[in-house]
Amino acid sequence: MAHWNRRSVVSVGLAAPSLSAAGYADNAHGVAIAAARLRRPLNTSAEDPILELVRFATLAANSHNTQPWLFERTPTGIAILPDVARRCPAVDPDDHHVFATLGCAAENIAIAAPSLGRAAEVVFEAEAKRVNIVLTSGASSTHPLVDAIPRRQCTRSVYDGRLIPTEQLALLEAAGAVEGVDMRIFTERAMIDRIRDTVIDANRAQMQDQAFISELRAWIRFNERSALATRDGLFAACSGNATLPDWLAGLLFPIVFTIESETKKHRELMASTPGVAVFTAASEDPDHWMRTGRAYQRFALQAAALGIKHAFINQPAEVPASRAPLADLLGMPGKRVDLLVRFGYAPDLPFSLRRPTEAVLRA
């Protein structure tokens, strides 16, 4: 989402050698341990199934890794509410990404619940603006995508350019099929290049917006110490970049994060990309944005299961002036494109962290 981002823009061009020494090595080890613990397999015999389901829900994609969700136990299951303190008004003024994020988290619960002997029904409560998940007892079963939940990540690196086999494209299309959401995959080089141009133009507009820059900068974690302290935000290493002390990163950020460097980077990223997935909801409202998040999450988990990486390229969906030209380009005139995702093959990158489950679950 911008990034949802966890997006490629976070790289900020910090290609300088890491200045980490003994203290940073300890923190790096701590990040790796925290990520591994967070992403351990689902405990099907958990003493508290709700706590375990919420842990898996927090592994969902979310904008800037702000984790704008709160979970509540209800008499019938789990409710997911937006955490308004973690919204991003510059990049997401109408909370589109927030509600898509709630849909991502809800889909993780729906997929994980059968392994804990629960069936999950996801319902959006429009008046309360929350997602209600009704859990009922049922026979234990294993969803084919449950093991992909801890492995899913947005990989904002250059891909290796290999084409995706037709049968895998079909699986991705099937995974992203959700009522009320139109998901399309584009693999033609000419179309990908045209999408690239819309990304570059919209990215230029965002970088000329000081409120956007300030908001993005506030969520970047330039080193392991900051990532461990907050367990949120856009950790530099997750984009394959060097980690730097905050004081040095603060000096370099305005020097290396420029329109020119970002344009060059997006050209390289898109040149290596064999496919782009586009998600468009039938209506512009929180319910359908939530559904879009569910569709994306299924797509992303199927990609992870197939060994395919992906990353958001949402800039033209986030800049209002870019939306209509983007929809026309994609053959969807009059529609608001919700999410754009590039995908391809690449090595794993370090995983992002999440806040402790107990910090986001209300009794």
WOUR-V791683 format. One record per pair of residues at least 6 apart in sequence whose ideal C-beta (glycine too) atoms are under 7 Angstrom apart, sorted by sequence separation. I is the first residue (numbers start at 1). J is the second residue. If there is no record, write none. Layout:
i:j
I:J
I:J
This chain:
i:j
46:52
62:68
92:98
113:119
177:183
186:192
206:212
207:213
221:227
236:242
237:243
282:288
316:322
317:323
327:333
3:10
71:78
72:79
113:120
124:131
125:132
176:183
236:243
281:288
303:310
327:334
330:337
20:28
87:95
227:235
281:289
327:335
43:52
58:67
71:80
72:81
122:131
123:132
186:195
221:230
317:326
42:52
110:120
173:183
281:291
300:310
316:326
327:337
69:80
70:81
87:98
109:120
122:133
123:134
281:292
326:337
110:122
173:185
221:233
69:82
70:83
82:95
120:133
121:134
172:185
220:233
221:234
279:292
323:336
42:56
57:71
68:82
69:83
219:233
220:234
221:235
222:236
323:337
68:83
120:135
219:234
221:236
82:98
106:122
169:185
220:236
279:295
54:71
118:135
119:136
279:296
68:86
118:136
67:86
68:87
118:137
119:138
224:243
39:59
66:86
82:102
117:137
118:138
223:243
226:246
317:337
117:138
222:243
223:244
317:338
66:88
80:102
113:135
222:244
223:245
277:299
317:339
50:73
117:140
223:246
317:340
54:78
64:88
109:133
222:246
53:78
63:88
80:105
106:131
115:140
314:339
80:106
114:140
314:340
106:133
114:141
115:142
222:249
312:339
313:340
50:78
114:142
115:143
312:340
63:92
102:131
114:143
312:341
313:342
68:98
78:109
115:146
310:341
311:342
69:101
111:143
310:342
68:101
69:102
310:343
63:97
111:145
112:146
309:343
111:146
308:343
309:344
69:105
217:253
308:344
309:345
112:149
308:345
309:346
63:101
111:149
62:101
303:343
60:101
108:149
62:104
61:104
296:339
60:104
60:105
296:341
292:338
58:105
82:129
292:339
57:105
60:108
59:108
81:130
289:338
80:130
57:108
79:130
80:131
56:108
57:109
79:131
207:259
278:330
280:332
284:336
56:109
79:132
78:133
204:259
207:262
280:335
53:109
56:112
77:133
4:61
77:134
78:135
280:337
281:338
4:62
5:63
74:132
76:134
77:135
280:338
4:63
5:64
6:65
53:112
76:135
203:262
278:337
279:338
1:61
3:63
53:113
279:339
1:62
2:63
3:64
1:63
2:64
278:340
53:116
200:263
203:266
52:116
276:340
277:341
276:341
200:266
276:342
277:343
49:116
199:266
275:343
49:118
273:342
275:344
42:112
46:116
196:266
274:344
44:115
196:267
273:344
44:116
270:342
272:344
42:115
196:270
192:270
192:273
195:276
156:239
157:240
192:276
187:274
187:275
2:91
186:275
59:149
185:275
186:276
59:150
185:277
186:278
4:97
56:149
59:152
61:154
183:277
184:278
1:97
183:279
181:279
182:280
1:100
1:101
181:281
176:277
180:281
180:282
42:146
180:288
41:150
206:315
240:349
40:150
158:268
164:274
181:291
39:150
158:269
161:272
163:274
164:275
180:291
181:292
238:349
160:272
162:274
183:295
203:315
238:350
159:272
161:274
178:291
202:315
206:319
237:350
158:272
159:273
181:295
199:313
202:316
205:319
238:352
178:294
183:299
199:315
202:318
205:321
178:295
199:316
202:319
235:352
198:316
90:209
176:295
202:322
90:211
91:212
201:322
90:212
176:298
231:353
175:298
176:299
231:354
232:355
91:215
175:299
198:322
231:355
90:215
227:353
88:215
172:299
175:302
198:325
198:326
172:302
171:302
172:303
198:329
171:306
194:329
168:306
168:308
164:308
11:156
10:156
6:154
8:156
152:300
7:156
152:301
6:156
159:309
3:154
149:301
152:304
66:219
148:301
151:304
155:309
64:219
155:310
156:311
145:301
148:304
154:310
155:311
129:286
145:302
148:305
154:311
154:312
131:290
145:305
126:287
124:286
124:287
67:232
66:232
124:290
65:232
65:233
64:233
65:234
64:234
162:344
162:345
160:344
159:344
160:345
159:345
160:346
99:286
103:290
107:294
159:346
102:290
103:291
106:294
100:289
103:292
104:293
108:297
157:346
99:289
100:290
103:293
107:297
99:290
102:293
103:294
107:298
155:346
100:292
101:293
104:296
157:349
31:224
96:289
100:293
104:297
9:203
30:224
34:228
103:297
155:349
28:224
31:227
153:349
27:224
31:228
27:225
30:228
153:351
24:223
24:224
27:228
9:216
10:220
24:243
14:236
20:243
10:234
18:242
17:242
18:243
19:244
16:242
19:245
14:241
15:242
91:318
6:234
11:239
14:242
10:239
19:248
11:241
14:244
3:234
8:239
6:238
14:249
61:296
61:297
60:297
14:252
100:338
61:300
100:339
12:253
14:256
13:256
12:256
13:257
12:257
13:261
9:262
11:265
8:265
8:269
65:352
67:354
67:355
71:360
70:360
71:361
72:362
73:363
69:360
71:362
70:362
59:354
58:354
58:357
55:357
58:360
8:311
54:357
7:311
7:312
51:357
54:360
5:312
7:314
54:361
4:312
3:312
5:314
2:312
4:314
51:361
1:312
2:314
39:351
1:314
35:350
38:353
2:318
35:351
38:354
35:353
34:353
31:353
1:339
6:352
